[in-house]
């Protein structure tokens, strides 16, 4: 039976990559008086609904779309959580 799964995907720059947007946010926060903010990094959050028969197949698809489209494997890491929609 086909079930809908919600994939919650987070894409972030690898630690070795300079995050220019994150540095700008960090600087702005300090200018606003938030001196305890040590660092900021910017990423992406994507939700995708996948209709599949098994959690394993939904995970495979989520990995594929994250690698092929949603992230740049040279510069970014991704992680995801899958939830079955009731």
Secondary structure, 3 states (H helix, E strand, C coil): CCEEEEEEEEEEECCCCCCHHHHHHHHHHHHCCCCCCCCCCCEEEEEEEEEECCHHHHHHHHHHHHHHHHCCCCCEEEEEEEEECC
